[in-house]
């Protein structure tokens, strides 16, 4: 779930024990998304996918941190095609060719995690695959930047550079950002997905961020449906959204919502992650 640029007063730095607790939460979110990924097939109902994610989260002794957040009525956000973020699962049926983003989070022992995936349902086409893959690669390029960054703003610079190099016709939705995460789901700092004069706070050990680029095929402007949640592109073009919760520790970086801590993707970028004990 993406914050609406609502700020907090300080950046929460975690102890090693707290990062370990967040890793436990992150693995719950990862398991829920792994379950969901296999349910995103033609004919599936969004409400049933939401129920499956909630079942995984609660079976692990955690709770879905989206449910009830500012009145949000579901355990996941399921966003179809031109829906950028915050799509509410309903009785809608998935169709072959749909681009579906699923954003999911859990809270376990008071510690939050947040992650998102985007897939193409059923038969795909080249343009859909490019949109999804460009966004996924931008996420990992942003995570790699976090591993070496002095300032949080360098993450957004890397994300924007990644998208522009891969497909200059795509845009980055700028109204919605990544965020700090920990004892609350949305915390300081905002993590922009583009280069800005705002360089953000210094990166320090114990900083944990939800990094989440959102890439659109057309115009970057969005509108919000009458439900107060569902965000759409104004031109009806499609969007993709990927996210991970990532910790920067004294030893390096670890992706808390990736089963392997991000090892495979980061190795391809010359980075060896530092596992959480």
Secondary structure, DSSP 8 states (H G I E B T S, - for coil): --B-S---SSB----HHHHHHHHHHHHHHHHHHHHHHTT-STT-BHHHHHHHHHHHHHHTT-EESSTTGGG--SSEEEEETTEEE--B--S-B--TT-EEEEEEEEEETTEEEEEEEEEE-SS--HHHHHHHHHHHHHHHHHHHHHHH-SBTHHHHHHHHHHHHHH-TT-EE--SSBEEE-SSSSSEEEEE-SS--S---SB--TTEEEEE--EEESS---EEE-TTS--EEETT---EEE-BEEEEEETTEEEETTSTTTTHHHHHTTT-------
